[in-house]
Amino acid sequence: MSNPKNDACKTVTVRLVKGMRGCRERHRQSVRALGLNKINDVRELIDSPSVRGLINTVHYLVRVEETKS
């Protein structure tokens, strides 16, 4: 098993690089769930399966950088 302390330290930086105009409502909801509203908004989120699922849903709208704190 992985160590919970190591998992909590992993973060992902997500940037909205494309507008949501013309995309599906479900994808808009996913972007908002990530905490992104406008183009070039950046959020640092804990790397978890649920966050990864949201990112995979809107992969064409966001840019992702993995960081370790």
mmCIF file of the N, C-alpha and C atoms, coordinates in Angstrom:
data_MODEL
# 
_entry.id   MODEL 
# 
loop_
_atom_site.group_PDB 
_atom_site.id 
_atom_site.type_symbol 
_atom_site.label_atom_id 
_atom_site.label_alt_id 
_atom_site.label_comp_id 
_atom_site.label_asym_id 
_atom_site.label_entity_id 
_atom_site.label_seq_id 
_atom_site.pdbx_PDB_ins_code 
_atom_site.Cartn_x 
_atom_site.Cartn_y 
_atom_site.Cartn_z 
_atom_site.occupancy 
_atom_site.B_iso_or_equiv 
_atom_site.pdbx_formal_charge 
_atom_site.auth_seq_id 
_atom_site.auth_comp_id 
_atom_site.auth_asym_id 
_atom_site.auth_atom_id 
_atom_site.pdbx_PDB_model_num 
ATOM 1   N N  . MET A 1 1  ? 0.838   -1.185 0.000   1.00 0.00 ? 1  MET A N  1 
ATOM 2   C CA . MET A 1 1  ? 0.000   0.000  0.000   1.00 0.00 ? 1  MET A CA 1 
ATOM 3   C C  . MET A 1 1  ? 0.873   1.235  0.000   1.00 0.00 ? 1  MET A C  1 
ATOM 4   N N  . SER A 1 2  ? 0.286   2.325  -0.522  1.00 0.00 ? 2  SER A N  1 
ATOM 5   C CA . SER A 1 2  ? 1.031   3.572  -0.531  1.00 0.00 ? 2  SER A CA 1 
ATOM 6   C C  . SER A 1 2  ? 0.864   4.294  0.801   1.00 0.00 ? 2  SER A C  1 
ATOM 7   N N  . ASN A 1 3  ? 1.818   5.127  1.083   1.00 0.00 ? 3  ASN A N  1 
ATOM 8   C CA . ASN A 1 3  ? 1.817   5.885  2.320   1.00 0.00 ? 3  ASN A CA 1 
ATOM 9   C C  . ASN A 1 3  ? 0.895   7.102  2.175   1.00 0.00 ? 3  ASN A C  1 
ATOM 10  N N  . PRO A 1 4  ? -0.101  7.297  3.045   1.00 0.00 ? 4  PRO A N  1 
ATOM 11  C CA . PRO A 1 4  ? -1.017  8.435  2.929   1.00 0.00 ? 4  PRO A CA 1 
ATOM 12  C C  . PRO A 1 4  ? -0.321  9.786  3.005   1.00 0.00 ? 4  PRO A C  1 
ATOM 13  N N  . LYS A 1 5  ? 0.775   9.862  3.744   1.00 0.00 ? 5  LYS A N  1 
ATOM 14  C CA . LYS A 1 5  ? 1.493   11.127 3.836   1.00 0.00 ? 5  LYS A CA 1 
ATOM 15  C C  . LYS A 1 5  ? 2.077   11.514 2.482   1.00 0.00 ? 5  LYS A C  1 
ATOM 16  N N  . ASN A 1 6  ? 2.600   10.545 1.728   1.00 0.00 ? 6  ASN A N  1 
ATOM 17  C CA . ASN A 1 6  ? 3.155   10.826 0.411   1.00 0.00 ? 6  ASN A CA 1 
ATOM 18  C C  . ASN A 1 6  ? 2.058   11.200 -0.568  1.00 0.00 ? 6  ASN A C  1 
ATOM 19  N N  . ASP A 1 7  ? 0.900   10.555 -0.488  1.00 0.00 ? 7  ASP A N  1 
ATOM 20  C CA . ASP A 1 7  ? -0.197  10.846 -1.395  1.00 0.00 ? 7  ASP A CA 1 
ATOM 21  C C  . ASP A 1 7  ? -0.742  12.245 -1.170  1.00 0.00 ? 7  ASP A C  1 
ATOM 22  N N  . ALA A 1 8  ? -0.779  12.693 0.079   1.00 0.00 ? 8  ALA A N  1 
ATOM 23  C CA . ALA A 1 8  ? -1.314  14.012 0.389   1.00 0.00 ? 8  ALA A CA 1 
ATOM 24  C C  . ALA A 1 8  ? -0.399  15.122 -0.130  1.00 0.00 ? 8  ALA A C  1 
ATOM 25  N N  . CYS A 1 9  ? 0.873   14.826 -0.300  1.00 0.00 ? 9  CYS A N  1 
ATOM 26  C CA . CYS A 1 9  ? 1.818   15.837 -0.748  1.00 0.00 ? 9  CYS A CA 1 
ATOM 27  C C  . CYS A 1 9  ? 1.769   16.059 -2.252  1.00 0.00 ? 9  CYS A C  1 
ATOM 28  N N  . LYS A 1 10 ? 1.266   15.109 -3.011  1.00 0.00 ? 10 LYS A N  1 
ATOM 29  C CA . LYS A 1 10 ? 1.227   15.242 -4.461  1.00 0.00 ? 10 LYS A CA 1 
ATOM 30  C C  . LYS A 1 10 ? 0.106   16.194 -4.869  1.00 0.00 ? 10 LYS A C  1 
ATOM 31  N N  . THR A 1 11 ? 0.467   17.144 -5.700  1.00 0.00 ? 11 THR A N  1 
ATOM 32  C CA . THR A 1 11 ? -0.534  18.080 -6.196  1.00 0.00 ? 11 THR A CA 1 
ATOM 33  C C  . THR A 1 11 ? -0.437  18.168 -7.713  1.00 0.00 ? 11 THR A C  1 
ATOM 34  N N  . VAL A 1 12 ? -1.492  18.686 -8.304  1.00 0.00 ? 12 VAL A N  1 
ATOM 35  C CA . VAL A 1 12 ? -1.559  18.877 -9.743  1.00 0.00 ? 12 VAL A CA 1 
ATOM 36  C C  . VAL A 1 12 ? -1.956  20.326 -9.987  1.00 0.00 ? 12 VAL A C  1 
ATOM 37  N N  . THR A 1 13 ? -1.232  20.996 -10.863 1.00 0.00 ? 13 THR A N  1 
ATOM 38  C CA . THR A 1 13 ? -1.581  22.353 -11.244 1.00 0.00 ? 13 THR A CA 1 
ATOM 39  C C  . THR A 1 13 ? -2.348  22.294 -12.554 1.00 0.00 ? 13 THR A C  1 
ATOM 40  N N  . VAL A 1 14 ? -3.539  22.888 -12.560 1.00 0.00 ? 14 VAL A N  1 
ATOM 41  C CA . VAL A 1 14 ? -4.418  22.842 -13.722 1.00 0.00 ? 14 VAL A CA 1 
ATOM 42  C C  . VAL A 1 14 ? -4.688  24.265 -14.189 1.00 0.00 ? 14 VAL A C  1 
ATOM 43  N N  . ARG A 1 15 ? -4.544  24.517 -15.501 1.00 0.00 ? 15 ARG A N  1 
ATOM 44  C CA . ARG A 1 15 ? -4.792  25.834 -16.088 1.00 0.00 ? 15 ARG A CA 1 
ATOM 45  C C  . ARG A 1 15 ? -5.820  25.690 -17.204 1.00 0.00 ? 15 ARG A C  1 
ATOM 46  N N  . LEU A 1 16 ? -6.836  26.539 -17.201 1.00 0.00 ? 16 LEU A N  1 
ATOM 47  C CA . LEU A 1 16 ? -7.829  26.559 -18.268 1.00 0.00 ? 16 LEU A CA 1 
ATOM 48  C C  . LEU A 1 16 ? -7.249  27.336 -19.437 1.00 0.00 ? 16 LEU A C  1 
ATOM 49  N N  . VAL A 1 17 ? -7.030  26.680 -20.572 1.00 0.00 ? 17 VAL A N  1 
ATOM 50  C CA . VAL A 1 17 ? -6.369  27.322 -21.705 1.00 0.00 ? 17 VAL A CA 1 
ATOM 51  C C  . VAL A 1 17 ? -7.307  27.578 -22.871 1.00 0.00 ? 17 VAL A C  1 
ATOM 52  N N  . LYS A 1 18 ? -8.513  27.068 -22.808 1.00 0.00 ? 18 LYS A N  1 
ATOM 53  C CA . LYS A 1 18 ? -9.457  27.245 -23.902 1.00 0.00 ? 18 LYS A CA 1 
ATOM 54  C C  . LYS A 1 18 ? -10.815 27.586 -23.316 1.00 0.00 ? 18 LYS A C  1 
ATOM 55  N N  . GLY A 1 19 ? -11.572 28.420 -24.012 1.00 0.00 ? 19 GLY A N  1 
ATOM 56  C CA . GLY A 1 19 ? -12.895 28.811 -23.549 1.00 0.00 ? 19 GLY A CA 1 
ATOM 57  C C  . GLY A 1 19 ? -13.886 27.664 -23.625 1.00 0.00 ? 19 GLY A C  1 
ATOM 58  N N  . MET A 1 20 ? -14.949 27.791 -22.857 1.00 0.00 ? 20 MET A N  1 
ATOM 59  C CA . MET A 1 20 ? -15.942 26.714 -22.786 1.00 0.00 ? 20 MET A CA 1 
ATOM 60  C C  . MET A 1 20 ? -17.101 26.926 -23.754 1.00 0.00 ? 20 MET A C  1 
ATOM 61  N N  . ARG A 1 21 ? -17.034 27.936 -24.578 1.00 0.00 ? 21 ARG A N  1 
ATOM 62  C CA . ARG A 1 21 ? -18.102 28.213 -25.520 1.00 0.00 ? 21 ARG A CA 1 
ATOM 63  C C  . ARG A 1 21 ? -18.221 27.067 -26.529 1.00 0.00 ? 21 ARG A C  1 
ATOM 64  N N  . GLY A 1 22 ? -19.403 26.546 -26.650 1.00 0.00 ? 22 GLY A N  1 
ATOM 65  C CA . GLY A 1 22 ? -19.652 25.478 -27.614 1.00 0.00 ? 22 GLY A CA 1 
ATOM 66  C C  . GLY A 1 22 ? -19.387 24.079 -27.094 1.00 0.00 ? 22 GLY A C  1 
ATOM 67  N N  . CYS A 1 23 ? -18.977 23.934 -25.856 1.00 0.00 ? 23 CYS A N  1 
ATOM 68  C CA . CYS A 1 23 ? -18.738 22.592 -25.324 1.00 0.00 ? 23 CYS A CA 1 
ATOM 69  C C  . CYS A 1 23 ? -19.970 22.119 -24.553 1.00 0.00 ? 23 CYS A C  1 
ATOM 70  N N  . ARG A 1 24 ? -19.983 20.856 -24.240 1.00 0.00 ? 24 ARG A N  1 
ATOM 71  C CA . ARG A 1 24 ? -21.126 20.246 -23.568 1.00 0.00 ? 24 ARG A CA 1 
ATOM 72  C C  . ARG A 1 24 ? -21.303 20.788 -22.153 1.00 0.00 ? 24 ARG A C  1 
ATOM 73  N N  . GLU A 1 25 ? -22.546 20.765 -21.695 1.00 0.00 ? 25 GLU A N  1 
ATOM 74  C CA . GLU A 1 25 ? -22.865 21.245 -20.347 1.00 0.00 ? 25 GLU A CA 1 
ATOM 75  C C  . GLU A 1 25 ? -22.131 20.422 -19.291 1.00 0.00 ? 25 GLU A C  1 
ATOM 76  N N  . ARG A 1 26 ? -22.035 19.124 -19.512 1.00 0.00 ? 26 ARG A N  1 
ATOM 77  C CA . ARG A 1 26 ? -21.334 18.250 -18.568 1.00 0.00 ? 26 ARG A CA 1 
ATOM 78  C C  . ARG A 1 26 ? -19.867 18.661 -18.435 1.00 0.00 ? 26 ARG A C  1 
ATOM 79  N N  . HIS A 1 27 ? -19.249 19.067 -19.534 1.00 0.00 ? 27 HIS A N  1 
ATOM 80  C CA . HIS A 1 27 ? -17.854 19.491 -19.504 1.00 0.00 ? 27 HIS A CA 1 
ATOM 81  C C  . HIS A 1 27 ? -17.709 20.835 -18.797 1.00 0.00 ? 27 HIS A C  1 
ATOM 82  N N  . ARG A 1 28 ? -18.684 21.720 -18.971 1.00 0.00 ? 28 ARG A N  1 
ATOM 83  C CA . ARG A 1 28 ? -18.667 22.993 -18.249 1.00 0.00 ? 28 ARG A CA 1 
ATOM 84  C C  . ARG A 1 28 ? -18.735 22.753 -16.752 1.00 0.00 ? 28 ARG A C  1 
ATOM 85  N N  . GLN A 1 29 ? -19.578 21.810 -16.353 1.00 0.00 ? 29 GLN A N  1 
ATOM 86  C CA . GLN A 1 29 ? -19.691 21.478 -14.938 1.00 0.00 ? 29 GLN A CA 1 
ATOM 87  C C  . GLN A 1 29 ? -18.388 20.902 -14.398 1.00 0.00 ? 29 GLN A C  1 
ATOM 88  N N  . SER A 1 30 ? -17.702 20.108 -15.206 1.00 0.00 ? 30 SER A N  1 
ATOM 89  C CA . SER A 1 30 ? -16.425 19.531 -14.785 1.00 0.00 ? 30 SER A CA 1 
ATOM 90  C C  . SER A 1 30 ? -15.367 20.618 -14.595 1.00 0.00 ? 30 SER A C  1 
ATOM 91  N N  . VAL A 1 31 ? -15.335 21.583 -15.499 1.00 0.00 ? 31 VAL A N  1 
ATOM 92  C CA . VAL A 1 31 ? -14.372 22.684 -15.380 1.00 0.00 ? 31 VAL A CA 1 
ATOM 93  C C  . VAL A 1 31 ? -14.660 23.488 -14.119 1.00 0.00 ? 31 VAL A C  1 
ATOM 94  N N  . ARG A 1 32 ? -15.918 23.754 -13.850 1.00 0.00 ? 32 ARG A N  1 
ATOM 95  C CA . ARG A 1 32 ? -16.275 24.507 -12.644 1.00 0.00 ? 32 ARG A CA 1 
ATOM 96  C C  . ARG A 1 32 ? -15.960 23.707 -11.380 1.00 0.00 ? 32 ARG A C  1 
ATOM 97  N N  . ALA A 1 33 ? -16.126 22.388 -11.451 1.00 0.00 ? 33 ALA A N  1 
ATOM 98  C CA . ALA A 1 33 ? -15.801 21.538 -10.299 1.00 0.00 ? 33 ALA A CA 1 
ATOM 99  C C  . ALA A 1 33 ? -14.303 21.579 -9.994  1.00 0.00 ? 33 ALA A C  1 
ATOM 100 N N  . LEU A 1 34 ? -13.501 21.803 -11.021 1.00 0.00 ? 34 LEU A N  1 
ATOM 101 C CA . LEU A 1 34 ? -12.057 21.953 -10.817 1.00 0.00 ? 34 LEU A CA 1 
ATOM 102 C C  . LEU A 1 34 ? -11.706 23.327 -10.249 1.00 0.00 ? 34 LEU A C  1 
ATOM 103 N N  . GLY A 1 35 ? -12.680 24.226 -10.188 1.00 0.00 ? 35 GLY A N  1 
ATOM 104 C CA . GLY A 1 35 ? -12.449 25.553 -9.626  1.00 0.00 ? 35 GLY A CA 1 
ATOM 105 C C  . GLY A 1 35 ? -11.990 26.569 -10.649 1.00 0.00 ? 35 GLY A C  1 
ATOM 106 N N  . LEU A 1 36 ? -12.196 26.284 -11.923 1.00 0.00 ? 36 LEU A N  1 
ATOM 107 C CA . LEU A 1 36 ? -11.757 27.179 -12.991 1.00 0.00 ? 36 LEU A CA 1 
ATOM 108 C C  . LEU A 1 36 ? -12.957 27.920 -13.566 1.00 0.00 ? 36 LEU A C  1 
ATOM 109 N N  . ASN A 1 37 ? -12.830 29.224 -13.787 1.00 0.00 ? 37 ASN A N  1 
ATOM 110 C CA . ASN A 1 37 ? -13.931 30.021 -14.314 1.00 0.00 ? 37 ASN A CA 1 
ATOM 111 C C  . ASN A 1 37 ? -13.584 30.698 -15.630 1.00 0.00 ? 37 ASN A C  1 
ATOM 112 N N  . LYS A 1 38 ? -12.426 31.351 -15.679 1.00 0.00 ? 38 LYS A N  1 
ATOM 113 C CA . LYS A 1 38 ? -12.029 32.110 -16.855 1.00 0.00 ? 38 LYS A CA 1 
ATOM 114 C C  . LYS A 1 38 ? -10.791 31.496 -17.485 1.00 0.00 ? 38 LYS A C  1 
ATOM 115 N N  . ILE A 1 39 ? -10.526 31.874 -18.713 1.00 0.00 ? 39 ILE A N  1 
ATOM 116 C CA . ILE A 1 39 ? -9.314  31.425 -19.394 1.00 0.00 ? 39 ILE A CA 1 
ATOM 117 C C  . ILE A 1 39 ? -8.105  31.907 -18.590 1.00 0.00 ? 39 ILE A C  1 
ATOM 118 N N  . ASN A 1 40 ? -7.117  31.065 -18.466 1.00 0.00 ? 40 ASN A N  1 
ATOM 119 C CA . ASN A 1 40 ? -5.872  31.289 -17.725 1.00 0.00 ? 40 ASN A CA 1 
ATOM 120 C C  . ASN A 1 40 ? -6.036  31.227 -16.210 1.00 0.00 ? 40 ASN A C  1 
ATOM 121 N N  . ASP A 1 41 ? -7.181  30.808 -15.707 1.00 0.00 ? 41 ASP A N  1 
ATOM 122 C CA . ASP A 1 41 ? -7.313  30.526 -14.280 1.00 0.00 ? 41 ASP A CA 1 
ATOM 123 C C  . ASP A 1 41 ? -6.455  29.317 -13.940 1.00 0.00 ? 41 ASP A C  1 
ATOM 124 N N  . VAL A 1 42 ? -5.800  29.365 -12.784 1.00 0.00 ? 42 VAL A N  1 
ATOM 125 C CA . VAL A 1 42 ? -4.923  28.275 -12.359 1.00 0.00 ? 42 VAL A CA 1 
ATOM 126 C C  . VAL A 1 42 ? -5.343  27.819 -10.976 1.00 0.00 ? 42 VAL A C  1 
ATOM 127 N N  . ARG A 1 43 ? -5.394  26.504 -10.764 1.00 0.00 ? 43 ARG A N  1 
ATOM 128 C CA . ARG A 1 43 ? -5.687  25.930 -9.459  1.00 0.00 ? 43 ARG A CA 1 
ATOM 129 C C  . ARG A 1 43 ? -4.681  24.835 -9.175  1.00 0.00 ? 43 ARG A C  1 
ATOM 130 N N  . GLU A 1 44 ? -4.280  24.745 -7.932  1.00 0.00 ? 44 GLU A N  1 
ATOM 131 C CA . GLU A 1 44 ? -3.421  23.656 -7.483  1.00 0.00 ? 44 GLU A CA 1 
ATOM 132 C C  . GLU A 1 44 ? -4.295  22.725 -6.650  1.00 0.00 ? 44 GLU A C  1 
ATOM 133 N N  . LEU A 1 45 ? -4.470  21.504 -7.136  1.00 0.00 ? 45 LEU A N  1 
ATOM 134 C CA . LEU A 1 45 ? -5.383  20.552 -6.524  1.00 0.00 ? 45 LEU A CA 1 
ATOM 135 C C  . LEU A 1 45 ? -4.633  19.317 -6.059  1.00 0.00 ? 45 LEU A C  1 
ATOM 136 N N  . ILE A 1 46 ? -5.170  18.652 -5.057  1.00 0.00 ? 46 ILE A N  1 
ATOM 137 C CA . ILE A 1 46 ? -4.595  17.393 -4.590  1.00 0.00 ? 46 ILE A CA 1 
ATOM 138 C C  . ILE A 1 46 ? -4.820  16.339 -5.660  1.00 0.00 ? 46 ILE A C  1 
ATOM 139 N N  . ASP A 1 47 ? -3.778  15.591 -5.956  1.00 0.00 ? 47 ASP A N  1 
ATOM 140 C CA . ASP A 1 47 ? -3.851  14.561 -6.994  1.00 0.00 ? 47 ASP A CA 1 
ATOM 141 C C  . ASP A 1 47 ? -4.621  13.361 -6.462  1.00 0.00 ? 47 ASP A C  1 
ATOM 142 N N  . SER A 1 48 ? -5.852  13.182 -6.938  1.00 0.00 ? 48 SER A N  1 
ATOM 143 C CA . SER A 1 48 ? -6.692  12.071 -6.510  1.00 0.00 ? 48 SER A CA 1 
ATOM 144 C C  . SER A 1 48 ? -7.403  11.503 -7.740  1.00 0.00 ? 48 SER A C  1 
ATOM 145 N N  . PRO A 1 49 ? -7.943  10.313 -7.630  1.00 0.00 ? 49 PRO A N  1 
ATOM 146 C CA . PRO A 1 49 ? -8.646  9.723  -8.775  1.00 0.00 ? 49 PRO A CA 1 
ATOM 147 C C  . PRO A 1 49 ? -9.834  10.564 -9.249  1.00 0.00 ? 49 PRO A C  1 
ATOM 148 N N  . SER A 1 50 ? -10.541 11.206 -8.334  1.00 0.00 ? 50 SER A N  1 
ATOM 149 C CA . SER A 1 50 ? -11.691 12.020 -8.745  1.00 0.00 ? 50 SER A CA 1 
ATOM 150 C C  . SER A 1 50 ? -11.244 13.255 -9.535  1.00 0.00 ? 50 SER A C  1 
ATOM 151 N N  . VAL A 1 51 ? -10.159 13.884 -9.103  1.00 0.00 ? 51 VAL A N  1 
ATOM 152 C CA . VAL A 1 51 ? -9.632  15.039 -9.825  1.00 0.00 ? 51 VAL A CA 1 
ATOM 153 C C  . VAL A 1 51 ? -9.105  14.602 -11.182 1.00 0.00 ? 51 VAL A C  1 
ATOM 154 N N  . ARG A 1 52 ? -8.419  13.472 -11.224 1.00 0.00 ? 52 ARG A N  1 
ATOM 155 C CA . ARG A 1 52 ? -7.914  12.951 -12.503 1.00 0.00 ? 52 ARG A CA 1 
ATOM 156 C C  . ARG A 1 52 ? -9.061  12.644 -13.466 1.00 0.00 ? 52 ARG A C  1 
ATOM 157 N N  . GLY A 1 53 ? -10.177 12.146 -12.945 1.00 0.00 ? 53 GLY A N  1 
ATOM 158 C CA . GLY A 1 53 ? -11.341 11.873 -13.787 1.00 0.00 ? 53 GLY A CA 1 
ATOM 159 C C  . GLY A 1 53 ? -11.913 13.145 -14.383 1.00 0.00 ? 53 GLY A C  1 
ATOM 160 N N  . LEU A 1 54 ? -11.989 14.205 -13.583 1.00 0.00 ? 54 LEU A N  1 
ATOM 161 C CA . LEU A 1 54 ? -12.464 15.492 -14.097 1.00 0.00 ? 54 LEU A CA 1 
ATOM 162 C C  . LEU A 1 54 ? -11.520 16.039 -15.162 1.00 0.00 ? 54 LEU A C  1 
ATOM 163 N N  . ILE A 1 55 ? -10.232 15.911 -14.922 1.00 0.00 ? 55 ILE A N  1 
ATOM 164 C CA . ILE A 1 55 ? -9.242  16.398 -15.883 1.00 0.00 ? 55 ILE A CA 1 
ATOM 165 C C  . ILE A 1 55 ? -9.349  15.612 -17.186 1.00 0.00 ? 55 ILE A C  1 
ATOM 166 N N  . ASN A 1 56 ? -9.515  14.297 -17.095 1.00 0.00 ? 56 ASN A N  1 
ATOM 167 C CA . ASN A 1 56 ? -9.642  13.482 -18.302 1.00 0.00 ? 56 ASN A CA 1 
ATOM 168 C C  . ASN A 1 56 ? -10.879 13.846 -19.102 1.00 0.00 ? 56 ASN A C  1 
ATOM 169 N N  . THR A 1 57 ? -11.939 14.250 -18.417 1.00 0.00 ? 57 THR A N  1 
ATOM 170 C CA . THR A 1 57 ? -13.162 14.639 -19.105 1.00 0.00 ? 57 THR A CA 1 
ATOM 171 C C  . THR A 1 57 ? -12.947 15.886 -19.960 1.00 0.00 ? 57 THR A C  1 
ATOM 172 N N  . VAL A 1 58 ? -12.175 16.826 -19.466 1.00 0.00 ? 58 VAL A N  1 
ATOM 173 C CA . VAL A 1 58 ? -11.981 18.108 -20.166 1.00 0.00 ? 58 VAL A CA 1 
ATOM 174 C C  . VAL A 1 58 ? -10.529 18.302 -20.585 1.00 0.00 ? 58 VAL A C  1 
ATOM 175 N N  . HIS A 1 59 ? -9.869  17.237 -20.962 1.00 0.00 ? 59 HIS A N  1 
ATOM 176 C CA . HIS A 1 59 ? -8.442  17.280 -21.304 1.00 0.00 ? 59 HIS A CA 1 
ATOM 177 C C  . HIS A 1 59 ? -8.143  18.271 -22.422 1.00 0.00 ? 59 HIS A C  1 
ATOM 178 N N  . TYR A 1 60 ? -9.095  18.526 -23.300 1.00 0.00 ? 60 TYR A N  1 
ATOM 179 C CA . TYR A 1 60 ? -8.883  19.428 -24.425 1.00 0.00 ? 60 TYR A CA 1 
ATOM 180 C C  . TYR A 1 60 ? -9.049  20.905 -24.047 1.00 0.00 ? 60 TYR A C  1 
ATOM 181 N N  . LEU A 1 61 ? -9.475  21.175 -22.821 1.00 0.00 ? 61 LEU A N  1 
ATOM 182 C CA . LEU A 1 61 ? -9.663  22.549 -22.361 1.00 0.00 ? 61 LEU A CA 1 
ATOM 183 C C  . LEU A 1 61 ? -8.597  22.995 -21.368 1.00 0.00 ? 61 LEU A C  1 
ATOM 184 N N  . VAL A 1 62 ? -7.862  22.062 -20.782 1.00 0.00 ? 62 VAL A N  1 
ATOM 185 C CA . VAL A 1 62 ? -6.936  22.396 -19.703 1.00 0.00 ? 62 VAL A CA 1 
ATOM 186 C C  . VAL A 1 62 ? -5.515  21.933 -20.012 1.00 0.00 ? 62 VAL A C  1 
ATOM 187 N N  . ARG A 1 63 ? -4.560  22.555 -19.309 1.00 0.00 ? 63 ARG A N  1 
ATOM 188 C CA . ARG A 1 63 ? -3.160  22.123 -19.342 1.00 0.00 ? 63 ARG A CA 1 
ATOM 189 C C  . ARG A 1 63 ? -2.815  21.701 -17.919 1.00 0.00 ? 63 ARG A C  1 
ATOM 190 N N  . VAL A 1 64 ? -2.107  20.580 -17.782 1.00 0.00 ? 64 VAL A N  1 
ATOM 191 C CA . VAL A 1 64 ? -1.833  19.994 -16.467 1.00 0.00 ? 64 VAL A CA 1 
ATOM 192 C C  . VAL A 1 64 ? -0.330  19.911 -16.246 1.00 0.00 ? 64 VAL A C  1 
ATOM 193 N N  . GLU A 1 65 ? 0.084   20.282 -15.037 1.00 0.00 ? 65 GLU A N  1 
ATOM 194 C CA . GLU A 1 65 ? 1.469   20.109 -14.602 1.00 0.00 ? 65 GLU A CA 1 
ATOM 195 C C  . GLU A 1 65 ? 1.457   19.378 -13.283 1.00 0.00 ? 65 GLU A C  1 
ATOM 196 N N  . GLU A 1 66 ? 2.232   18.327 -13.178 1.00 0.00 ? 66 GLU A N  1 
ATOM 197 C CA . GLU A 1 66 ? 2.341   17.607 -11.909 1.00 0.00 ? 66 GLU A CA 1 
ATOM 198 C C  . GLU A 1 66 ? 3.422   18.258 -11.075 1.00 0.00 ? 66 GLU A C  1 
ATOM 199 N N  . THR A 1 67 ? 3.110   18.519 -9.819  1.00 0.00 ? 67 THR A N  1 
ATOM 200 C CA . THR A 1 67 ? 4.086   19.113 -8.918  1.00 0.00 ? 67 THR A CA 1 
ATOM 201 C C  . THR A 1 67 ? 4.077   18.342 -7.610  1.00 0.00 ? 67 THR A C  1 
ATOM 202 N N  . LYS A 1 68 ? 5.196   18.363 -6.919  1.00 0.00 ? 68 LYS A N  1 
ATOM 203 C CA . LYS A 1 68 ? 5.283   17.751 -5.588  1.00 0.00 ? 68 LYS A CA 1 
ATOM 204 C C  . LYS A 1 68 ? 5.627   18.836 -4.602  1.00 0.00 ? 68 LYS A C  1 
ATOM 205 N N  . SER A 1 69 ? 4.888   18.880 -3.512  1.00 0.00 ? 69 SER A N  1 
ATOM 206 C CA . SER A 1 69 ? 5.134   19.894 -2.491  1.00 0.00 ? 69 SER A CA 1 
ATOM 207 C C  . SER A 1 69 ? 5.995   19.335 -1.390  1.00 0.00 ? 69 SER A C  1 
# 
